[in-house]
Amino acid sequence: MKKILSLMFTLFAFFHLQGGNINWSSPPVVISGTNINAVNPVLAMDSHGNAVAAWAENNLIKASSHPFSGSWTSEVIVSATGASSPSLVMDANGNATLVWIGASGVIFASTKTLTGNWSTPTSLSNSGASTPVIGVDGSGDVVAAWARAGNIETQTKLFGGNWQGRTTITSTAAANPAVAIGGSGTGTRAFVVWQGTSGGIPVVFASTKLLSGSWASQLVLSNTSNNAINPKIAVDSNANAIAVWYEYNITGVSYTNVTVQSSGRLAATGAWDNAVALSVPGIRNPSALCANVAFDGFGNAVAVWNTSFDDETFTIQSAVQPLNSQWSNPQDIIDSNLYAYSEAIAATNFGDTLGVYMYYNGANLLLQSVESNINGYLNNVWSVPLTISAGTDNAYPKMVATVNNNTMYSAVVWSHFDGAHTSVVAVTGSKSLLLPPSNLSVVQSSSNFGVFTVYSNTLSWTASTDPNAAGYLIFRNGLFIDQVGAGVTQFVDYNRVNNGSVVYSVTTVDAGQSQSAAVSVSFP
């Protein structure tokens, strides 16, 4: 049965992934001011599909909100004049936090509830700060980080509380930080990565802390014999972390061996893995490249990046690291395009992943979206691209997505040039998911062979009523273990431990590997 399903999924993946794309609103809506330049849009979304966007306009930070069932609100001013470089997060319940650079390089922050107004800005730093970033966890705790005087500075704000005060992570020539938070309860952990120098060579550093603790001393993640810049980081719900960055060699003005590198840190060990290459070597200056990484709700990771093999055109690629496994080989999403750049990704809790990127069609600079499922079989196959932009000059998209009540919601914002001014435009999207199975249960049985006893766990469920159901994916403790056909409603997991603790999950899947939310059961 598994081989039959594998063949069926392979034959029909292209068709169904194309047909299963999210439905985007059209035409795009201008959410910034008119006849004025607006730049650097950022975007966040809560677990219900409500979104908030912010951007820099006329030296002010402005924002607009989008209820999941409504329209974008009129823009509001959040900052004083002299503001730039916003960074934005939103927790599961719609509480948003925005940070930016104000006059004289001071980092400011403002917050709002789902239906409330932005608070009076609070200063977080002294003057001379740059590149502010912010991360949020599932409970609404936030950590802001920025570079200042060659070091990384941070402030933490627990949900419902005040900013706790500035702390410094000592470094050398620190720049371009990225921050993320994951885990739960007392195990919630924050991570920050950045580029600095060690022995005169650009390297990637990392530091981490429990939210209730102090930052650890900086640790070099990259290979100190090669240059490394532009790190990004993601953390899952169990506080496992993955960082990605670009490594390269340079002779004069020639760049060689430009590769995307990755290192992971398991919460169970507390140690970073040795860096591994995700891509084959390119030759483009990595300061003009972009890599991103994200986790789904099962602990599977996806990385998307662009590179150049001819120093003229760009290729966008992806790789997937299933839970407790190795990175897949790189997969081309877009090959050899003149302006394939600035890709963004959003992974939902059940594995469906959205991507958006710039694309040149020979006449216009467009934005296209693609979808994939990083959880289960065919976990690095991407859909046929959809164009979501209008007009001729579109760039620098940001994307968010979530799943609520069996519907996936998403939003994208970007910069659009109309020939006179640059504005911030947006689209929203949604699609109904496959219906999951129901009534999942598990029973353990044993077979005594005299010299030893074998234990097996039998899973049973009620079939999905979705007409597009082609089968089911089965997971043990978040790890994909098997797939069965649509007519199968039972699965035996052999060689288990007597009364051993385990969590099983089952999802419905169609022929193109679009997937439902999971139903789960714990044993014993």
VMD Tcl script that draws the C-alpha trace (Angstrom):
set ca {
  {0.00 0.00 0.00}
  {2.77 2.44 0.88}
  {4.49 1.94 -2.49}
  {1.17 2.41 -4.32}
  {0.49 5.62 -2.46}
  {4.02 6.88 -3.08}
  {3.58 6.36 -6.82}
  {0.15 8.01 -6.74}
  {1.48 11.03 -4.83}
  {4.40 11.37 -7.24}
  {2.18 11.21 -10.33}
  {-0.38 13.71 -9.07}
  {1.68 16.02 -6.85}
  {2.24 18.58 -9.58}
  {-1.43 18.87 -10.47}
  {-2.81 18.99 -6.95}
  {-0.20 21.34 -5.56}
  {-1.08 23.70 -8.36}
  {-4.80 23.33 -7.70}
  {-4.40 23.58 -3.91}
  {-2.82 27.01 -3.84}
  {-4.14 29.56 -1.39}
  {-6.69 32.04 -2.80}
  {-5.17 35.53 -2.82}
  {-7.17 38.76 -2.81}
  {-6.98 40.84 -5.98}
  {-6.05 43.52 -6.81}
  {-3.43 44.42 -4.18}
  {-4.49 47.20 -1.79}
  {-2.36 50.27 -1.08}
  {-2.18 50.61 2.72}
  {0.33 53.47 3.00}
  {-0.17 57.18 2.25}
  {-0.63 58.57 -1.25}
  {1.85 60.70 -3.19}
  {4.56 60.01 -0.64}
  {7.29 57.39 -0.34}
  {6.75 54.48 2.05}
  {9.47 51.85 2.54}
  {10.61 48.91 4.69}
  {7.26 47.17 5.26}
  {7.04 44.52 8.01}
  {4.20 42.19 8.89}
  {2.89 39.98 11.71}
  {-0.13 37.73 12.30}
  {-1.77 36.12 15.34}
  {-3.12 32.57 15.59}
  {-6.62 33.66 14.47}
  {-5.50 35.28 11.21}
  {-5.53 38.93 12.32}
  {-2.61 40.83 10.80}
  {-0.70 44.05 11.46}
  {1.65 45.81 9.04}
  {4.09 48.66 9.69}
  {6.47 50.68 7.54}
  {8.55 53.87 7.38}
  {6.87 56.83 5.69}
  {8.10 60.43 5.64}
  {10.47 59.69 8.55}
  {7.62 58.27 10.62}
  {6.64 54.71 11.49}
  {3.06 54.05 10.44}
  {0.87 50.96 10.85}
  {-2.35 49.37 9.66}
  {-4.34 46.38 10.95}
  {-6.32 43.72 9.12}
  {-8.91 41.62 11.01}
  {-9.05 38.14 9.47}
  {-12.63 38.76 8.24}
  {-12.28 42.48 7.48}
  {-10.25 45.05 5.57}
  {-7.07 47.03 6.20}
  {-7.64 49.97 8.55}
  {-6.49 53.49 7.81}
  {-2.83 54.08 8.58}
  {-1.90 55.46 12.00}
  {1.29 57.17 13.15}
  {3.20 55.21 15.81}
  {6.51 57.10 16.12}
  {7.95 60.57 16.37}
  {9.82 61.98 13.38}
  {13.25 60.66 12.40}
  {12.16 57.01 12.54}
  {13.22 54.09 10.33}
  {13.87 50.32 10.22}
  {10.75 48.87 11.89}
  {10.56 45.30 13.20}
  {7.24 43.77 14.27}
  {5.82 40.71 16.06}
  {2.35 39.61 17.16}
  {1.52 36.98 19.77}
  {-1.16 34.30 19.47}
  {-3.88 36.56 20.88}
  {-3.27 39.63 18.74}
  {-0.97 41.67 20.98}
  {1.57 43.43 18.73}
  {4.98 44.88 19.58}
  {6.86 47.19 17.23}
  {10.47 48.41 17.51}
  {12.33 50.90 15.32}
  {15.25 53.31 15.15}
  {14.37 56.82 16.24}
  {16.25 60.10 16.11}
  {19.98 59.87 17.00}
  {19.89 56.09 16.67}
  {17.77 55.39 19.77}
  {15.69 52.18 19.67}
  {12.02 52.72 20.54}
  {9.16 50.27 21.17}
  {5.37 50.48 21.15}
  {2.67 47.89 21.80}
  {-1.03 47.44 21.06}
  {-3.74 44.94 21.87}
  {-5.83 43.42 19.11}
  {-8.49 46.15 19.24}
  {-6.52 48.85 21.06}
  {-4.28 51.73 20.06}
  {-0.50 51.87 19.89}
  {1.10 52.87 23.20}
  {3.32 55.89 23.71}
  {6.81 54.88 22.50}
  {9.34 53.68 25.08}
  {13.08 54.17 24.52}
  {15.11 50.95 24.86}
  {18.65 52.08 24.04}
  {21.09 54.94 24.09}
  {22.02 56.72 20.84}
  {24.05 55.06 18.12}
  {22.04 51.82 17.86}
  {21.16 50.06 14.59}
  {19.31 47.11 13.04}
  {16.63 46.42 15.68}
  {14.90 43.02 15.60}
  {12.28 41.42 17.82}
  {11.01 37.92 18.62}
  {7.89 36.63 20.38}
  {6.86 33.29 21.92}
  {3.47 31.62 22.21}
  {2.79 33.28 25.57}
  {3.40 36.82 24.38}
  {6.87 37.31 25.85}
  {9.11 39.42 23.59}
  {12.83 39.99 23.24}
  {14.27 42.92 21.28}
  {17.89 43.05 20.11}
  {20.05 45.53 18.23}
  {23.69 46.38 17.53}
  {25.41 49.24 19.30}
  {29.08 50.17 19.82}
  {30.22 46.83 18.39}
  {28.12 44.78 20.82}
  {24.65 43.24 20.87}
  {22.17 44.82 23.26}
  {18.80 43.37 24.26}
  {15.73 44.01 26.34}
  {13.11 41.48 27.44}
  {9.44 42.11 28.14}
  {7.40 39.31 29.68}
  {3.72 39.21 28.77}
  {1.77 41.75 30.79}
  {4.93 43.29 32.24}
  {7.34 46.11 31.52}
  {10.63 46.16 29.65}
  {13.18 44.70 32.08}
  {16.21 46.84 31.31}
  {19.03 46.77 28.80}
  {21.65 43.98 28.80}
  {24.81 43.74 26.68}
  {26.33 40.70 24.99}
  {29.97 41.61 24.47}
  {31.19 41.13 20.90}
  {33.42 42.68 18.23}
  {31.99 44.61 15.27}
  {28.53 43.12 15.90}
  {25.94 43.74 13.16}
  {22.76 42.29 11.61}
  {21.26 40.45 14.60}
  {18.31 38.05 14.36}
  {16.29 36.87 17.35}
  {13.76 34.11 18.06}
  {12.05 32.55 21.10}
  {10.70 29.04 21.63}
  {9.81 26.43 24.21}
  {7.22 26.69 26.97}
  {6.95 27.41 30.66}
  {10.24 27.60 32.54}
  {11.95 26.05 29.50}
  {11.19 29.01 27.24}
  {14.46 30.09 25.67}
  {15.56 33.10 23.61}
  {18.27 33.03 20.94}
  {20.12 35.78 19.15}
  {22.57 35.36 16.26}
  {24.63 38.04 14.54}
  {27.70 38.64 12.43}
  {30.88 39.95 14.03}
  {34.60 39.39 13.70}
  {37.02 36.91 15.20}
  {40.71 37.16 14.34}
  {39.79 39.80 11.75}
  {37.47 37.39 9.88}
  {33.68 37.90 9.67}
  {31.99 35.07 11.61}
  {28.53 34.21 12.91}
  {27.97 34.33 16.66}
  {25.12 33.08 18.85}
  {23.95 33.53 22.40}
  {20.99 32.09 24.31}
  {19.20 32.46 27.60}
  {16.20 31.18 29.48}
  {13.72 34.02 29.67}
  {14.24 34.13 33.42}
  {18.05 33.99 33.11}
  {21.04 35.79 31.66}
  {22.57 35.68 28.20}
  {25.43 33.24 27.71}
  {28.75 34.48 26.38}
  {28.95 34.68 22.60}
  {29.73 31.43 20.77}
  {31.08 31.15 17.23}
  {28.80 29.00 15.02}
  {30.57 29.35 11.69}
  {33.87 27.99 10.41}
  {36.51 30.50 11.57}
  {38.71 29.81 8.53}
  {36.03 31.18 6.16}
  {34.00 34.39 6.08}
  {30.40 34.21 7.30}
  {27.59 36.80 7.33}
  {23.80 37.35 7.26}
  {22.57 34.88 9.94}
  {18.91 34.04 10.60}
  {17.43 31.83 13.31}
  {14.25 29.88 14.11}
  {13.18 28.12 17.32}
  {10.45 25.48 17.68}
  {7.95 24.88 20.48}
  {10.44 22.59 22.25}
  {13.23 25.20 22.22}
  {15.24 23.44 19.50}
  {17.00 26.05 17.34}
  {18.39 26.22 13.80}
  {20.56 29.03 12.42}
  {21.45 29.62 8.75}
  {23.96 31.99 7.17}
  {26.23 32.49 4.15}
  {29.84 31.32 4.12}
  {32.28 32.47 1.43}
  {35.84 33.08 0.31}
  {37.00 36.33 -1.28}
  {40.10 37.20 -3.31}
  {40.22 40.84 -4.34}
  {36.67 41.44 -5.56}
  {36.01 37.82 -6.54}
  {33.71 35.70 -4.36}
  {33.97 31.91 -4.39}
  {32.56 28.98 -2.43}
  {29.47 30.98 -1.45}
  {27.30 28.47 0.39}
  {24.36 28.49 2.79}
  {25.42 26.94 6.08}
  {23.36 25.68 8.99}
  {23.86 24.68 12.60}
  {21.25 23.29 14.99}
  {20.95 23.18 18.76}
  {18.84 20.50 20.44}
  {17.25 21.54 23.71}
  {18.04 18.10 25.12}
  {21.80 18.50 24.66}
  {22.24 22.26 24.83}
  {25.04 22.07 22.25}
  {25.27 23.48 18.72}
  {26.03 21.01 15.91}
  {28.96 21.49 13.57}
  {27.95 23.65 10.62}
  {26.84 21.85 7.43}
  {26.41 23.20 3.90}
  {22.86 23.27 2.53}
  {23.75 24.53 -0.95}
  {26.40 23.96 -3.58}
  {28.95 26.78 -4.03}
  {27.98 29.97 -5.84}
  {29.99 33.06 -6.76}
  {27.77 36.04 -5.81}
  {28.63 38.58 -3.12}
  {26.55 37.24 -0.19}
  {25.72 40.76 1.00}
  {23.28 40.74 -1.94}
  {21.76 37.38 -0.93}
  {19.07 36.35 1.53}
  {18.41 33.12 3.48}
  {15.52 32.31 5.82}
  {14.58 29.38 8.07}
  {11.34 28.34 9.80}
  {9.83 25.48 11.83}
  {6.39 23.92 11.55}
  {4.46 22.71 14.60}
  {5.97 19.22 14.43}
  {9.60 20.37 14.61}
  {10.36 20.01 10.90}
  {12.49 22.85 9.50}
  {12.60 24.48 6.07}
  {15.27 26.81 4.72}
  {14.86 28.95 1.60}
  {17.62 31.05 0.06}
  {18.85 32.58 -3.14}
  {22.25 32.19 -4.75}
  {23.99 32.86 -8.03}
  {26.16 30.52 -10.07}
  {27.02 33.03 -12.81}
  {27.10 36.30 -10.80}
  {24.31 37.66 -13.00}
  {21.12 35.66 -12.45}
  {19.67 34.27 -9.22}
  {18.39 30.84 -8.28}
  {16.03 30.33 -5.33}
  {16.42 27.01 -3.54}
  {15.03 25.19 -0.52}
  {15.91 22.31 1.77}
  {13.94 20.51 4.47}
  {15.15 18.96 7.69}
  {12.53 16.53 9.02}
  {12.39 16.12 12.78}
  {15.43 14.18 14.07}
  {16.83 13.80 10.56}
  {19.28 15.39 8.12}
  {18.82 18.23 5.65}
  {17.52 17.20 2.23}
  {19.36 18.01 -0.96}
  {18.63 21.52 -2.29}
  {15.58 21.90 -4.52}
  {15.27 24.66 -7.13}
  {12.15 26.79 -6.78}
  {13.24 29.35 -9.39}
  {16.22 28.77 -11.68}
  {18.45 31.48 -13.22}
  {16.18 34.52 -13.02}
  {17.52 38.04 -13.36}
  {15.92 39.40 -10.16}
  {14.81 36.33 -8.13}
  {15.44 37.82 -4.75}
  {14.17 38.73 -1.28}
  {12.33 35.48 -0.64}
  {10.19 35.13 2.50}
  {8.60 32.01 4.02}
  {5.92 31.16 6.56}
  {5.46 27.62 7.95}
  {2.16 26.74 9.62}
  {1.78 24.43 12.59}
  {0.72 21.45 10.46}
  {3.50 21.64 7.86}
  {2.00 23.60 4.98}
  {4.57 26.23 4.01}
  {4.15 29.35 1.91}
  {6.88 31.20 0.07}
  {6.96 34.52 -1.79}
  {9.74 36.10 -3.85}
  {10.58 38.71 -6.47}
  {10.53 37.46 -10.08}
  {11.39 39.16 -13.38}
  {9.32 37.98 -16.37}
  {11.38 39.86 -18.97}
  {9.35 43.05 -18.71}
  {8.02 43.47 -15.17}
  {9.26 42.82 -11.65}
  {6.53 40.66 -10.08}
  {5.88 38.86 -6.83}
  {5.03 35.18 -6.92}
  {3.86 32.78 -4.24}
  {4.44 29.03 -3.93}
  {3.37 26.33 -1.46}
  {4.88 23.13 -0.11}
  {4.34 20.64 2.68}
  {7.44 20.03 4.78}
  {5.80 17.34 6.89}
  {5.74 13.80 5.49}
  {6.21 12.38 2.02}
  {7.20 14.72 -0.88}
  {8.33 17.23 1.73}
  {10.30 19.51 -0.60}
  {8.01 19.72 -3.64}
  {6.75 23.21 -4.45}
  {3.60 24.24 -6.30}
  {3.37 26.04 -9.61}
  {3.95 29.76 -8.83}
  {1.08 32.25 -8.66}
  {1.58 35.95 -9.41}
  {0.10 37.99 -6.55}
  {1.25 41.51 -7.53}
  {0.02 44.09 -10.04}
  {1.95 46.75 -11.96}
  {5.54 46.68 -13.10}
  {7.85 47.32 -10.11}
  {7.30 45.21 -6.97}
  {9.93 44.27 -4.42}
  {10.90 43.21 -0.89}
  {7.90 41.12 0.24}
  {7.13 39.99 3.79}
  {4.81 37.04 4.46}
  {2.93 35.57 7.43}
  {0.51 32.65 7.76}
  {-1.46 30.73 10.37}
  {-4.18 28.07 10.67}
  {-7.41 28.59 12.60}
  {-10.58 26.47 12.61}
  {-9.52 24.41 9.59}
  {-8.72 27.50 7.50}
  {-5.29 28.79 6.55}
  {-4.90 32.58 6.57}
  {-1.99 34.50 5.09}
  {-0.94 38.04 4.22}
  {1.85 39.59 2.15}
  {3.07 43.19 2.10}
  {5.69 44.69 -0.19}
  {7.02 47.86 -1.81}
  {5.49 48.99 -5.10}
  {6.82 51.80 -7.33}
  {4.24 53.46 -9.59}
  {6.71 55.61 -11.51}
  {6.54 58.51 -9.09}
  {6.31 57.16 -5.53}
  {6.95 53.98 -3.58}
  {3.96 52.70 -1.63}
  {3.25 49.74 0.63}
  {0.71 47.34 -0.83}
  {-0.85 44.18 0.56}
  {-2.81 41.07 -0.30}
  {-4.48 38.57 2.01}
  {-5.24 34.93 1.34}
  {-7.13 31.99 2.74}
  {-8.06 28.44 1.91}
  {-10.02 25.66 3.56}
  {-7.96 22.70 4.65}
  {-8.69 19.04 4.26}
  {-10.96 17.67 6.96}
  {-8.99 15.62 9.51}
  {-9.91 12.16 10.75}
  {-11.64 11.89 14.13}
  {-11.91 9.67 17.21}
  {-8.23 8.68 17.25}
  {-7.48 6.05 19.90}
  {-4.60 3.72 20.77}
  {-4.53 0.31 22.46}
  {-1.44 -1.70 23.41}
  {-1.25 -5.46 22.95}
  {1.48 -8.03 23.59}
  {2.76 -11.28 22.12}
  {4.69 -13.60 24.42}
  {7.38 -15.67 22.69}
  {8.61 -17.31 25.86}
  {12.09 -15.78 25.95}
  {10.76 -12.26 25.27}
  {7.53 -10.30 24.87}
  {6.72 -7.98 21.96}
  {4.46 -4.97 22.52}
  {2.50 -3.27 19.77}
  {0.33 -0.14 19.72}
  {-2.75 -0.23 17.49}
  {-4.13 3.11 16.34}
  {-7.74 3.41 15.20}
  {-9.65 6.39 13.85}
  {-12.81 7.41 12.03}
  {-12.22 8.23 8.38}
  {-12.18 11.83 7.17}
  {-15.34 12.90 5.38}
  {-13.36 15.05 2.95}
  {-13.99 13.92 -0.66}
  {-10.37 14.70 -1.59}
  {-8.86 12.45 1.07}
  {-6.26 10.18 -0.54}
  {-4.76 8.76 2.64}
  {-3.39 9.46 6.08}
  {0.02 10.39 7.48}
  {0.94 8.87 10.83}
  {3.35 10.45 13.34}
  {4.97 9.19 16.52}
  {6.09 11.98 18.88}
  {5.93 14.38 15.96}
  {8.05 12.19 13.66}
  {6.49 10.96 10.41}
  {6.53 7.14 10.43}
  {4.16 5.91 7.71}
  {1.35 6.65 5.27}
  {-1.76 4.58 4.54}
  {-4.57 4.72 2.01}
  {-7.92 6.46 2.31}
  {-9.70 3.18 3.03}
  {-7.45 2.33 5.99}
  {-8.51 3.41 9.49}
  {-6.10 1.34 11.57}
  {-2.34 1.16 11.96}
  {-0.13 -1.12 14.07}
  {3.09 0.34 15.50}
  {5.27 -2.65 16.35}
  {8.16 -3.10 18.82}
  {6.97 -0.59 21.39}
  {7.78 -0.36 25.10}
  {5.42 -1.75 27.73}
  {3.30 1.27 28.76}
  {5.92 3.54 27.20}
  {4.83 7.17 26.92}
  {4.12 8.21 23.33}
  {2.02 10.74 21.41}
  {0.51 9.70 18.07}
  {-0.89 12.06 15.45}
  {-2.78 11.37 12.23}
  {-3.51 13.80 9.39}
  {-5.53 13.53 6.21}
  {-3.60 14.07 2.98}
  {-4.73 14.50 -0.62}
  {-2.94 13.24 -3.73}
  {-0.78 16.37 -3.89}
  {0.27 16.13 -0.25}
  {-1.85 19.03 0.97}
  {-2.52 18.13 4.55}
  {-5.15 18.60 7.24}
  {-4.57 19.66 10.80}
  {-3.52 16.79 13.04}
  {-5.58 14.82 15.54}
  {-3.48 13.45 18.41}
  {-3.72 10.96 21.24}
  {-1.36 10.16 24.12}
  {-0.55 6.68 25.47}
  {-0.85 5.41 28.12}
}
mol new
graphics top color blue
foreach p $ca { graphics top sphere $p radius 0.5 }
foreach p [lrange $ca 0 end-1] q [lrange $ca 1 end] { graphics top cylinder $p $q radius 0.2 }
display resetview
